[in-house]
């Protein structure tokens, strides 16, 4: 049985990691602070659109807080009980976050329906002021997060998408406030709220779906199982491939295991080296465990 593990992690990983953490922390403070302002403003101006934008801000703050916690937990080294460390935490975090989002959006829909039939008075100018400040806060946060690494890390990406959705929410509140100030259309408030609620619902659903896929050991999207299997089978000396598994431990950490049966005279080390290079270059799979055994007829020779 030949087992081979390859761990090649450069320092750039840590550098990006710390930059991400700082970006998340700053964003978290900004958004959490402004969320409180928006809740108070929403109550004072009687604007559901502001409250729903605050709901979205809350989901952002939660997302950012969870991403931060996930980074903290993910750093905890693997131990004998949890052999992958706490890397899974960020997926659990995303799952809970998705649930929260769905809950918030349902609540806003419910509130907005009442307002459609009976639009209350909304203080337009106050609503306008707060919505504009909200927009600026969101632009600032989006900019901070963009400087981080939003391409590779699911955590950073979901935080960034939240903030973009939030931006749209603030824009909605601004448009509604303008309609209320100039045209007296109080109904613009619940309309804007519903639009924000839909944004929240969509992002919540997406986060939930991705998290559940990983928790159910689903196959990472970028890996083509058929191709991998064919490549393995085409190696010199390989007779068959079975028990091929690929899964994601967390969003940017994939694992693969496989059993290969090879001819007696096969060069096992060469096969392993070829396979590992292929997996690293095509699927950036750094963690593969390949078990190699001789043909079954000569099983007792297997060392």
Secondary structure, DSSP 8 states (H G I E B T S, - for coil): ----------THHHHHHHHHHHHHHHHHHHHHHHHHHHHHHHHHHT-HHHHHHHHHHHHHHHHHHHHHHHHHHHHS---SSSTTTTTTHHHHHHHHHHHHHHHHHHHHHHHHHHHHHS-----HHHHHHHHHHHHHHHHHHHHHHHHS-TTT-HHHHHHHHHHHHHHHHHHHHHHHHHHHHHH--THHHHHHHHHHHHHHHHHHHHHHHHHHHHHTT---TT--HHHHHHHHHTSTTEEEEEEEEEEEEETTEEEEEEEEEE-TT--HHHHHHHHHHHHHHHH---EEEEEEEE-GGGGGG--
